[in-house]
Amino acid sequence: MPATFNKTRGLTHQRGFPDSASGSWYILFTRSRCEKILARQLTESGVDFFLPLASVGRTYGDRVCVVEVPLFPRVVFLRGSIDDA
């Protein structure tokens, strides 16, 4: 199942979310600016995760771009067992 983006929740990959039988929640700390890379790797592995994103306007010279940045820098939430990470 591919990762999906929901404006109110963020980037998430889920199978039966939220199911209490699928395990506990864990917080994975990443290197700076590597949250989306980890989310992509978890998606490829089929592991449930949650990465809340926020839309932020960034100025590059005379242009303003809207980019999606993690709501909690360096953090990805993992649902399952710690062995899944």
Order of alpha helices (4+ residues) and beta strands (2+ residues): beta-beta-beta-alpha-beta-beta-beta-beta
